[in-house]
Each structure stands twice: as structure tokens, then as C-alpha cells.
Amino acid sequence: MNGSNSYGSPGTWGTQGVPDTLNSPPAVYSAFLFTDKTGNFWLFGGAQYNLGNKFYGAFWKYNPDANTWTWMNGTSLTDQPAVYGVIGIPSPTNYPGSRGFAGLSWVDTSGNFWLYGGGSLYGDIADFWKYDLTTNEWTCFGSYSSFPVYGTKGVGTASTNPGIRTETCAAWTGDDGNLWLYGGQGAGGSYADMWKYDLSSGYWIWMQGSDSIALPGVSPVYGNGSFNSMNTPGTRNTYNHWKDAAGTFWIYGGGNPYFKIFADLWQFDPATLQWAWKGGDTTAFYAGSFQMQCDTSQINFPRSVTENRASWMDQAGNLWRMGGATNSVYAMTNDLWLYNRAADKWVWVSGSSGTNQAGMYGTKGVPNPANHPGARMGALNWVDYNCNLWYFGGRNQAPHDFNDMWRYIPDTACTHFDYCTVNSGSVAFSSTDTDICQKFCIDFFDLSANNPTSWLWIFDGGTPSTSVDPNPTNICYNNPGTYDVTLITTNANGSDTFTLSNYITVFSTPPLPTITVNGNILTSSYASSYQWQFNSADIPGATNQTYTATQSGFYTVVITDENGCVSSITVFVEVTGIDEAENEYAISITPNPSNGKFTVAWSAALASSEISFEVINTLGQRVFYLEGISSSDGKQEIDLSATVAGVYFLRIQSENIFLKKKIIISK
């Protein structure tokens, strides 16, 4: 569908934020992947061996309907370090840095993207990030030490965390809305532990499994196929993973650093915290049973594989998996399998029972039964609203990396099981958001697979309350509550109706805050977060409950509650003493504007104390600091010639005064 049929492509980057049919990411292996609420596919980072195992740190979005990639965020340069900023605070300058090697990724119930760990040029990583699609900003929620801090099982604290995690993709967003992970490789080897990140408390919690990091790890305990607290998949790097409609988690195969590669299927119940072995061979390096493609009458079963990231859950609940590395020499595979849970049967759908097969590309964009991706590991996977499977990139045995995008259209004549049951095979929709604040508006998108010719939308609690547009925009919700959305589509065969109950949650606008003025100190009433403004413009770095006014004017505090909803109030503050101080001490900055070199001068009236100078940018970040300057000198030369052009603020402080002056650097 897209990309190159040759290895090592540098990609076609285009213009950031602009989709183009010619755009494509570079060839990468084991990047982070996501799907947004409107059905677009996203990838972040990844490694490319053909550049000498360089790591990327760019964010890409793929629209499967338009067949276009968009470079959304990050840089085209490789091996860039992370910029953490302030933990828990989003910023346009925050950045996870270049990384890959099978870290963990989630999409939460609000549509935010999360990632954890991975590897980079600078080593394996123990940090945790959130990406907000609405602001295009990253927030780091934790940067941890190398080894896990387990604490007490089931109890989270500010210090508990999984430590370094790489070579695992087993990440699930639970029905409880929290983020779960299993196993993977860390500072002490590979692990056999289940963790949960509780979004409400902000704590990592060790939920189940072993806290042992002693070699050679924990061996699997298979049991008899039923859930049991003694069962465990054991120590392993886990890649194939799924979550079913009942909220249980699944994994297949994987391996560990002690040269064991598995061919077993497991199910985990987060309600009881128990594992069940659901089938497969219990020995390492199982060769698989390849009887006949598209045949359910034989006993087919996949082989032992690791680095087998590509896995899909279709809309009928079947588990799909493809590729990965097998046997002790890491030979690559490209066999595609389906597992029907109700029938407890595997179907070998396509691909080879051999290893290291080359790809058969055919004509780009034209389906053909002979087409098939080559054997590889670390490829990425998505499923679209029309039940098609998508497959991107990865690494072959050479090793070479790819950036080819493939689409697979399942055929029930081969699978023998229904794979696409989108609301009885017909109606589906999405929206730009499902959790909003009072008096906000959102857009809706028809994703139906029944080729409708007319539409009727019903928006419980919305304004307008109905629409006949295929993709209604600007639907507003003025009152708090939870609301249903119904879509009725019509085609030549009749009408289909689909309702999502409690689909939209509308949060109340928080009460107006209050500002207490004590001299020049302004204090807001309590809120989850704050942003102070002066004359309607944000004050950089002014995000605390209190703020000290530096000049006369209108001051606003914008508060945000725990649901992300905002409210604000404005007061006029008359600041005294600052203008008088400037006049008394005859403080001057020359030249201003400057090329970065300027002189600050003051009168002898300031000769009784030491002075400090601080320069901050418009983001509130310090770019210069100097203290302990004798005030008797009468002047101080400051050199910011290495600083980029722009507006900055000079803070001058002694025991007598505190002043802030705007300076302009032009080049």
C-alpha cells in the first residue's frame, strides 16, 4: 500500500503536519504503535540497523482511508536525547528522545497515548510518557532507576515502579481504565511480573507474579488449562498480546535471554489476577504443526516464536498473529495464523512454514493472493474499522529494516470463521472526544461498513439533537451528564441502527475561583492546576497557587479541575514600589534591543547589597544566572550572544529590590 520494497529506506518526510501520498516513515524495527479514536494509525521512534543501529524519535500518523502518512512531531535526526521538563507538566519542548527495541505503548480511554521504556543509543530506558493529541505535547510522568521497586504486592506508592523495560509489547488498557504490563527485559534480566499504573493515584502497582530477578528466571507453571493462582507464563520477553471483549488479557510465545523460545497461549484475568494456559506446546523451540493452509480439520499450531510483535484482535474476537524469529539462530518467519477461541482451533492462513522468505510485492495498491510480506521480526500492526489487518516494517535476518505498509483483507473461505461483526456487520462511528467539559462541542464520524446512502444521528443531550450529515460537526453539550449517541444508516437493503450507551460524558464547569490580594501577592482558591495571566496573556512559568504581581494591570487565574475543565476570574492589581525603585536606583539596560551583549547600570543608592541577575525565556526557562555581584560596581556586562533571538525577561534582585525588565535580542 505504501513505502518502499527495498530495505533501509530513509523515508520521505515532507512537511511536518501536512499529509501527502508521497510521505513515508523511515525503515524501522520495533517502534511504538497506537490507534486514535478516529481510526488513524500512529507510530513513534524505532531502530534502523542499516544506519548502524540508529534510533529515531519522530511521531507519524497514517490515514488508512487516504493512504497518507503525516510527520506529526519530533525530529528527522537520529539518536536525540530526551527532554524531560518538569515531571507531570506538559510542554511543547518536552520530548521522549529517540528510542525503539520493543517498549510498551497504550491508548487510554480518553484517547491519550502513553509509552514506557524501550532502548536507545544511551542504553535501556526506565521512563513513562503521555502524548496529548489535542495539544501535540508530551508529558513525562516518571523517570526511574534501573531496577524495579516492587514494594508490597497490590499496594502502590510514589516510589514503586517497574524499572527498565524493553523487549516487551505486552501492554493492555484494562476495563478499569488503568494501564497494565507484563514481563520484558530489564537491568537484572527478564521478568515474570504483572504491573498496573493507576491513573487516579498516579502510582505503579505490582499486581501479580514474581519479584525475583535472579538468573535463570522463573519457569512456566502450566496447570490444567484453568485459572489458578499458581499458574505463570514465567520469565519472558512478550510480544504477541491481545485484550478480548470480556476484558481478559492474552499472550502467545515470546522468549527470554536464556535461549528459550515458546509456543504457548495464555489468558490472564485481571479481576482474579490469575493465569490460565490455553494451549500450545510446553517445550522450547517447538517446530509447529503446518498441515494445510485454510484447513480447520487438521491439528494446526504455530511454532515457537519471539520478537513476534504483529498481532491483531478482529471484531469477532479472533486472535491473529504473524511472523517473528524462531529457533536458536533467530531465523525469520512470515506465517499468518488465526485462532478462534470459541472453537479452540488455529488456522494457518498464509505465509510459509519455512524461514527467511523474501517478500512478494506485486503492484502497489493492487491486492493479489500471491502477495505477501517477507519474513521478519519487530513489525507493527493495526486493524481498521473495516476489519482489514495492517502490517508495517520490521527487520529480516540479514539484518535489514523496512518501511513497507501492507493491508490484508481476510477471506472467510479460508478462515472458516466470521472475522468482521461490526454491529452485525454494518454501523460504526467515532468522535473527536468522548469526555468533554460543559458547553464544549465535538465532531462525529461515520465508520459504517454497509455503504450507507443516508444517515440519521440522534444526540441525547446534544445541540443540535439530530443530524442527517454523514459526519456531523460542532455538536455541543451544555449540561453535565452521560449521554447516548445513536446512528441509523440506510442503504438499498434497508436500515441499521447502532446505539452506544453513555458514550459521551460531560463534566461540570468548575466554580469560579477567588483571588485573595495581599500586597503584591495573589493567591487563588484551590484547584488541580493554575495558569496566571497578565492582561489576558499567559505568564510563563506562573503555574502555582500564588503569584507575585510585578506591575499594575489585570491579573487572571485560569484554574483546571481533575477532569481537565477550566474556569477563571480576573482582578485589577495596582502595584506600588516598583516604578519608584527603578527611579530611585536609576537602573538602565543598554542597548535594548541588543545582539545579546548589553550592560545593566545602577546608581550608588544600591551600594549596600549584592545583586543577582537571572534571564528567563517566554517559556519560563532560565537561560542565564549570575549572583554575588557587588552593587558598588555600578554596572554589569551580560553576554547572551549565544542565545537565539527573541524576547526575554531580566530579573534583578537584591535585599532591597526585585525588578523584572523585558529585553529583546535581535540577530
C-alpha positions in Angstrom: 0.0 0.0 0.0 2.8 2.4 0.8 6.5 2.7 1.4 9.4 1.0 -0.4 10.0 -2.6 -1.4 13.7 -2.1 -0.7 15.4 -2.2 2.7 17.0 0.7 4.6 14.7 3.5 3.2 15.4 6.9 4.8 11.7 7.7 4.4 10.1 10.7 2.8 9.4 13.3 5.5 7.6 16.0 3.7 6.4 19.0 5.7 5.6 18.4 9.4 1.8 18.4 10.0 1.0 18.1 6.3 -0.3 14.7 4.9 1.0 13.6 1.5 0.7 10.4 -0.5 4.4 10.6 -1.1 5.3 10.7 2.6 6.5 7.6 4.4 8.4 7.0 7.7 12.0 5.6 7.5 12.5 1.9 7.7 12.3 0.9 11.4 12.2 -2.1 13.6 10.3 -2.3 16.9 8.7 1.1 17.1 5.9 2.2 19.4 2.4 2.0 17.9 -1.1 3.5 18.7 -4.6 3.9 17.1 -6.5 7.1 17.7 -10.3 7.3 18.2 -10.9 8.2 14.5 -9.1 5.1 13.3 -5.7 6.7 12.3 -2.6 4.6 12.9 0.4 6.2 14.7 4.0 5.1 15.2 6.8 6.6 17.3 10.5 6.0 17.1 12.1 2.7 16.1 15.6 1.5 15.2 17.3 1.1 11.8 20.2 -1.3 11.5 21.2 -0.1 8.1 22.2 3.3 9.6 24.4 1.4 12.2 21.5 0.7 14.6 20.5 4.3 14.9 17.3 5.3 16.7 14.5 7.6 15.5 12.3 9.8 17.7 9.6 11.1 15.3 5.8 10.7 15.6 4.0 9.6 12.4 0.2 9.3 11.6 -1.2 7.1 8.9 -4.7 7.6 7.5 -5.8 4.2 6.1 -8.7 5.7 4.0 -6.5 8.2 2.3 -3.3 6.1 2.3 -1.3 9.0 3.5 1.4 9.4 6.2 1.9 12.7 8.1 5.1 13.5 10.1 3.4 14.9 13.2 6.0 15.5 15.9 9.7 15.1 16.7 12.8 15.4 14.5 14.2 13.6 11.5 17.5 13.4 13.2 18.6 10.1 14.9 19.8 9.4 18.5 18.4 12.5 20.1 18.3 12.6 23.9 15.1 13.0 25.9 14.0 16.4 27.2 12.1 15.7 30.4 11.0 19.1 31.5 9.1 19.1 34.8 7.6 15.8 35.8 3.8 15.8 35.3 3.8 19.1 33.4 3.2 19.2 29.6 5.4 21.4 27.5 5.9 21.9 23.8 9.6 21.4 24.4 9.2 18.0 26.2 10.4 15.1 24.2 11.0 11.4 24.9 14.0 11.2 22.6 15.0 8.6 20.1 14.1 5.0 21.1 12.9 1.6 20.0 13.6 -2.1 20.8 10.0 -3.0 21.8 8.9 -0.7 24.5 5.3 -0.5 25.8 2.5 1.6 24.5 -1.1 2.2 25.4 -4.1 4.3 24.4 -6.2 5.3 27.4 -10.0 5.6 27.5 -9.7 9.3 26.8 -7.6 8.7 23.6 -4.3 9.8 25.1 -1.1 7.9 24.0 1.3 6.5 26.7 4.7 4.9 26.3 7.2 3.3 28.6 10.8 2.3 28.3 12.5 0.8 25.3 16.1 1.1 24.3 18.2 3.9 22.8 21.8 4.8 21.9 22.2 5.9 25.5 21.1 2.5 26.9 17.8 0.8 28.1 15.2 3.2 29.5 13.0 3.5 32.5 10.7 6.4 31.9 7.0 6.9 31.3 5.3 9.4 28.9 1.9 10.7 27.8 1.2 12.3 24.5 -1.9 14.6 24.2 -3.2 14.7 20.6 -5.2 17.8 21.2 -2.1 19.9 22.2 0.6 17.9 20.4 2.6 17.9 23.6 4.4 15.3 25.7 4.4 15.0 29.5 6.9 12.8 31.4 5.2 11.1 34.3 8.3 9.4 35.7 12.0 8.8 35.2 13.0 5.8 37.3 16.1 3.9 38.4 17.3 0.8 36.6 15.9 -1.9 38.9 12.2 -2.3 39.7 10.9 -1.1 43.1 8.2 -3.6 43.9 7.1 -2.6 47.4 4.1 -4.6 48.7 2.0 -6.6 46.2 -1.2 -4.8 45.4 0.0 -1.5 47.0 1.3 1.4 45.0 3.4 4.3 46.4 5.2 7.2 44.9 8.4 5.1 44.7 7.1 1.8 43.3 7.9 1.3 39.6 8.8 -1.4 37.0 12.3 -0.1 36.4 13.9 -0.5 32.9 11.6 -2.3 30.5 12.5 -3.3 26.9 11.7 -6.3 24.7 8.1 -6.5 25.7 4.9 -5.2 24.0 2.5 -6.9 26.4 0.6 -3.7 27.4 -3.2 -3.5 27.9 -5.6 -0.8 28.8 -7.9 -2.6 31.3 -11.6 -2.3 31.6 -10.8 -0.4 34.8 -9.2 2.3 32.6 -5.8 1.6 34.0 -2.6 0.6 32.2 -1.2 -2.9 32.6 2.1 -4.6 31.5 3.7 -8.0 31.8 7.3 -9.1 31.8 10.0 -7.9 29.5 13.7 -7.4 29.9 15.3 -5.1 32.4 18.5 -4.4 34.3 18.6 -7.8 36.0 17.5 -9.9 33.1 13.9 -10.7 32.1 10.9 -10.6 34.4 7.7 -12.6 35.3 5.7 -9.8 36.9 2.4 -8.0 36.2 2.1 -4.3 36.9 -0.7 -1.8 36.8 -0.5 2.0 36.5 -3.4 3.5 38.4 -4.3 6.7 36.6 -6.3 8.2 39.5 -3.4 7.9 42.0 -0.5 8.2 39.6 1.1 5.1 41.2 2.6 2.0 39.7 1.4 -1.2 41.5 3.0 -4.6 41.4 -0.2 -6.8 41.0 1.0 -10.3 40.4 3.9 -12.6 39.6 7.4 -12.9 40.9 9.7 -10.1 42.1 12.7 -12.3 41.6 15.5 -11.0 39.3 17.8 -14.0 40.0 19.0 -16.0 37.0 17.9 -18.1 35.2 14.4 -16.7 35.9 11.0 -18.2 36.7 9.9 -21.3 34.8 6.4 -21.5 33.4 3.8 -23.3 35.6 1.1 -24.6 33.1 -1.5 -26.2 35.3 -4.5 -27.9 33.6 -5.9 -25.1 31.4 -8.0 -23.5 34.2 -7.3 -20.2 36.0 -5.2 -20.8 39.1 -3.1 -18.5 41.3 -0.1 -20.9 40.9 0.0 -20.7 37.1 2.5 -18.4 35.4 4.0 -17.9 31.9 7.2 -17.3 33.8 10.1 -15.1 32.8 9.9 -14.0 29.2 10.0 -11.2 26.7 6.5 -11.0 25.4 5.3 -9.6 22.1 2.0 -11.1 20.8 -0.7 -9.7 23.0 -4.5 -9.1 22.9 -7.4 -8.0 25.0 -10.8 -9.6 24.5 -14.3 -8.2 24.9 -14.6 -9.7 28.4 -11.6 -7.6 29.5 -9.1 -10.5 29.8 -5.5 -10.4 28.5 -3.8 -12.8 26.2 -0.2 -13.6 25.2 1.5 -16.0 22.8 5.0 -17.3 22.7 8.0 -15.0 23.2 11.3 -15.8 24.7 13.9 -15.0 27.3 17.7 -14.3 27.4 18.4 -17.9 28.4 17.7 -19.2 24.8 14.2 -20.5 25.3 11.5 -19.6 22.7 7.9 -20.6 23.5 4.8 -21.7 21.5 2.2 -21.4 24.3 -1.0 -19.4 24.5 -2.0 -17.8 27.9 -5.0 -15.9 29.2 -5.0 -13.6 32.3 -8.0 -12.4 34.2 -7.3 -9.0 35.8 -10.3 -9.4 38.1 -8.9 -12.5 39.8 -5.2 -11.9 39.0 -4.8 -15.5 37.7 -3.3 -17.0 34.6 -4.6 -20.0 32.5 -2.6 -21.9 29.9 -4.9 -22.2 26.9 -2.9 -24.4 24.6 0.3 -24.9 22.7 3.5 -26.9 23.2 5.2 -26.6 26.6 8.7 -27.3 25.2 11.2 -24.7 23.9 11.8 -24.4 20.1 8.6 -26.2 19.1 8.6 -26.5 15.2 4.8 -26.1 14.9 2.3 -28.2 13.0 1.8 -27.0 9.5 -0.8 -29.4 8.0 -2.6 -27.5 5.3 -3.5 -23.8 4.8 -7.1 -22.8 5.3 -8.0 -26.2 6.9 -9.6 -26.5 10.3 -9.9 -30.2 10.2 -6.2 -30.8 10.9 -4.3 -30.2 14.1 -2.5 -27.0 13.2 -0.5 -25.0 15.7 2.1 -22.2 15.3 5.7 -22.7 16.1 7.8 -21.2 18.9 8.5 -17.5 18.0 9.9 -14.4 19.7 10.1 -10.8 18.6 6.6 -11.7 17.2 5.0 -8.3 17.7 2.4 -8.4 14.9 -0.9 -9.4 16.5 -4.5 -8.4 15.9 -7.8 -8.9 17.6 -10.6 -8.8 14.9 -14.1 -7.6 15.6 -15.4 -11.2 16.0 -12.9 -11.8 18.8 -10.4 -14.0 16.8 -6.7 -13.7 17.6 -4.4 -13.2 14.7 -0.6 -13.3 14.7 2.2 -13.2 12.1 6.0 -13.5 11.8 8.7 -13.3 14.4 12.0 -15.1 15.0 12.2 -18.9 15.6 14.8 -21.4 16.7 18.2 -20.8 18.3 19.6 -18.9 15.3 16.7 -16.4 15.1 15.5 -17.5 11.7 12.7 -15.2 10.5 9.1 -16.3 9.7 6.2 -14.8 7.8 3.3 -17.3 8.5 -0.1 -15.7 9.3 -2.4 -17.5 11.8 -5.9 -17.1 13.2 -7.1 -18.6 16.5 -10.8 -19.0 17.0 -11.4 -19.0 20.8 -14.9 -20.5 20.7 -13.8 -23.5 18.6 -10.3 -23.6 20.2 -8.8 -24.0 16.7 -5.8 -22.5 14.9 -6.0 -21.9 11.2 -2.8 -21.5 9.1 -4.0 -18.7 6.8 -1.0 -17.8 4.7 2.8 -17.5 4.6 5.5 -20.1 4.6 6.3 -22.9 7.0 9.9 -22.3 6.1 12.1 -19.4 7.3 13.8 -16.3 5.8 11.3 -15.9 2.9 11.6 -12.9 0.7 8.6 -10.6 0.2 6.3 -10.8 -2.9 5.2 -7.2 -3.5 3.2 -7.3 -6.8 1.8 -3.9 -7.8 1.4 -1.3 -5.1 -2.2 -0.8 -4.1 -3.4 -3.9 -6.0 -4.5 -7.0 -4.0 -3.2 -10.3 -5.2 -3.3 -13.8 -3.5 0.4 -14.2 -4.4 1.4 -11.0 -2.5 3.0 -11.5 1.0 5.4 -9.6 3.2 8.8 -11.2 3.7 9.9 -13.0 6.8 10.8 -10.5 9.6 10.5 -9.6 13.3 9.5 -6.5 15.1 6.9 -5.4 12.5 4.0 -3.2 13.6 0.3 -4.0 13.4 -3.1 -2.2 13.3 -6.7 -3.2 12.4 -9.1 -0.8 10.7 -12.8 -0.3 11.1 -13.4 -2.3 8.0 -11.8 -5.4 9.6 -8.6 -5.3 7.5 -5.3 -6.1 9.0 -2.3 -3.7 8.5 1.4 -4.6 8.8 4.4 -2.2 8.7 8.2 -2.5 8.6 10.3 -4.8 10.7 13.7 -6.5 10.4 14.8 -9.6 8.4 17.7 -11.9 9.2 20.3 -10.0 7.1 19.6 -7.8 9.2 17.8 -5.2 7.1 14.9 -2.9 8.1 11.8 -2.0 6.0 9.2 0.7 5.8 6.6 -1.1 3.6 2.9 -0.8 4.6 0.7 -3.8 3.8 -3.1 -4.4 4.1 -4.6 -7.8 4.5 -8.3 -8.4 3.6 -9.3 -11.6 5.4 -11.3 -14.2 3.4 -13.8 -16.3 5.3 -13.4 -19.0 2.6 -10.0 -19.6 4.1 -10.5 -18.8 7.8 -14.0 -20.6 8.0 -14.8 -18.2 10.9 -16.6 -14.9 10.8 -14.0 -12.1 11.4 -16.0 -8.9 10.9 -19.0 -8.4 13.1 -19.1 -4.6 13.3 -22.5 -4.2 14.9 -24.0 -7.1 12.9 -21.7 -6.1 10.0 -23.0 -2.7 9.5 -22.8 0.5 11.6 -19.9 2.1 13.4 -18.9 5.6 14.3 -16.4 7.6 16.3 -16.0 11.2 17.7 -13.1 13.6 18.3 -13.7 13.1 22.0 -15.9 11.2 24.4 -15.1 13.1 27.7 -15.7 16.8 27.4 -16.4 19.8 29.6 -19.7 21.6 29.8 -20.6 23.8 26.8 -17.9 22.2 24.6 -18.5 20.9 21.1 -17.3 17.8 19.3 -17.4 16.2 15.8 -18.7 12.8 14.8 -17.5 10.4 12.0 -19.4 7.6 10.3 -17.3 4.5 10.1 -20.1 2.2 8.8 -19.2 -0.8 6.5 -22.7 -1.1 4.9 -22.2 1.7 2.3 -25.0 3.9 3.5 -26.8 6.4 1.3 -28.4 8.3 4.2 -27.8 9.0 7.8 -29.8 9.9 10.9 -27.9 10.8 14.1 -29.6 11.2 17.4 -27.5 13.1 20.1 -29.1 12.6 23.6 -28.3 15.9 25.4 -26.6 17.5 22.4 -27.3 20.7 20.5 -28.5 20.1 17.8 -30.1 16.9 18.9 -30.2 15.3 15.5 -28.3 15.5 12.2 -28.6 13.9 8.7 -25.0 14.7 7.8 -22.6 11.7 7.3 -20.1 13.4 9.6 -21.8 16.0 11.8 -19.6 18.8 13.3 -20.0 21.2 16.2 -22.3 19.1 18.3 -22.4 20.9 21.7 -23.3 19.7 25.1 -24.4 22.3 27.6 -25.3 20.3 30.6 -23.3 17.8 32.7 -24.2 14.1 32.5 -23.7 11.0 30.4 -25.4 10.7 27.1 -26.2 8.1 24.4 -25.5 8.5 20.7 -27.5 6.7 18.0 -26.7 6.3 14.3 -29.2 5.0 11.8 -27.8 4.3 8.4 -29.8 3.4 5.3 -28.9 1.7 2.0 -30.7 -0.2 -0.7 -31.2 -3.2 1.6 -32.8 -1.2 4.5 -31.7 0.5 7.7 -29.4 -0.5 10.5 -29.4 1.2 14.0 -26.5 1.4 16.4 -26.5 3.0 19.8 -23.6 3.5 22.2 -25.0 4.0 25.7 -23.3 6.6 27.9 -20.9 7.3 25.0 -20.5 11.0 25.9 -19.5 12.1 29.4 -19.9 15.9 30.1 -18.2 17.3 33.1 -19.4 20.4 35.0 -17.5 23.6 34.7 -15.7 24.2 38.0 -16.9 27.0 40.2 -15.4 30.5 39.7 -12.1 30.7 41.6 -11.4 33.5 44.0 -8.2 35.6 44.2 -7.0 36.9 47.5 -4.8 40.0 47.2 -2.2 40.7 50.0 0.0 43.5 48.9 1.5 42.3 45.6 0.9 38.6 46.4 -2.1 37.0 44.6 -3.5 33.7 45.9 -6.0 31.6 44.1 -8.6 29.3 45.7 -7.6 25.6 45.5 -7.6 23.7 42.1 -5.8 20.9 40.4 -3.7 23.3 38.3 -3.3 27.0 37.7 -2.2 29.4 35.0 -1.8 33.1 35.8 -2.2 35.7 33.1 -1.4 39.4 32.8 -3.7 41.4 30.6 -5.1 38.2 29.1 -1.7 36.7 28.2 -0.2 33.7 29.9 2.7 34.5 32.3 5.5 31.9 31.5 6.1 29.6 34.5 3.3 31.1 36.6 1.5 27.8 37.4 1.5 27.9 41.2 -1.4 28.7 43.5 0.2 32.1 44.4 1.8 34.7 42.2 3.6 37.9 43.0 2.5 40.8 40.8 5.3 42.8 39.3 3.4 45.6 37.6 0.0 47.2 37.6 -2.7 45.7 35.4 -5.4 43.0 35.1 -4.4 39.6 36.5 -6.3 36.4 35.7 -6.1 33.0 37.2 -7.3 30.1 35.0 -7.9 27.0 37.1 -8.2 23.4 35.9 -10.0 20.7 37.8 -9.3 16.9 37.9 -11.4 16.4 34.7 -9.5 19.0 32.7 -12.3 21.6 32.8 -11.4 25.2 33.4 -12.8 28.4 35.0 -11.2 31.8 35.5 -11.6 35.2 37.3 -9.8 38.5 36.8 -8.8 41.3 39.2 -7.1 44.6 38.8 -3.9 45.0 40.8 -2.2 48.3 41.5 1.5 47.5 42.2 3.4 50.1 44.1 7.1 50.4 44.7 8.5 49.0 41.5 8.4 52.2 39.4 9.7 54.1 42.4 12.6 51.6 42.8 13.6 51.9 39.2 13.7 55.7 39.5 15.5 55.6 42.9 18.2 53.3 41.7 18.4 54.6 38.1 18.5 51.1 36.7 19.2 51.1 32.9 19.8 48.4 30.2 21.8 49.5 27.2 21.5 48.8 24.4 18.0 47.3 24.3 17.3 45.7 21.8 20.7 44.3 21.5 22.6 41.5 19.8 22.8 39.7 23.1 25.5 41.8 24.7 24.3 44.6 27.0 25.1 46.5 30.1 23.0 46.8 33.3 23.8 50.0 35.2 22.5 51.4 38.6 23.2 54.3 40.9 25.2 54.4 44.1 22.0 54.2 46.1 22.2 50.4 45.6 25.7 50.2 47.1 24.8 48.4 50.3 24.0 44.9 49.0 24.9 42.2 46.5 22.9 41.8 43.3 21.8 38.7 41.3 20.8 38.6 37.7 18.5 36.0 36.1 17.3 35.8 32.5 14.3 33.7 31.5 12.7 33.0 28.2 9.0 33.2 27.4 8.5 29.6 28.5 9.8 30.5 32.0 13.1 28.6 31.4 16.3 30.0 32.9 18.9 30.8 30.2 21.3 32.9 32.4 22.1 33.3 36.1 24.7 35.3 37.9 24.8 36.1 41.6 27.1 37.7 44.2 27.8 40.8 42.2 28.9 43.7 44.3 26.5 46.6 43.9 29.3 49.1 44.4 30.5 48.2 40.9 27.6 50.3 39.4 27.3 48.2 36.3 27.4 44.6 34.9 28.0 43.4 31.4 25.9 40.4 30.3 26.7 38.3 27.2 23.8 36.3 25.7 25.2 36.4 22.2 24.9 32.6 22.0 21.2 32.8 22.8 18.6 32.7 20.0 16.8 35.9 19.1 13.6 36.7 20.9 12.0 38.3 23.9 13.5 37.6 27.4 13.0 38.9 30.9 15.8 40.1 33.1 15.2 39.6 36.9 17.3 41.9 39.1 17.2 41.1 42.8 19.0 42.4 45.9 18.0 42.7 49.5 16.3 46.0 48.7 14.6 45.4 45.3 13.1 42.8 42.9 12.7 44.0 39.4 11.8 42.4 36.1 12.7 44.1 32.8 11.9 43.0 29.3 14.9 42.6 26.9 15.0 41.9 23.2 17.7 40.1 21.4 17.9 40.5 17.7 20.4 39.0 15.3 
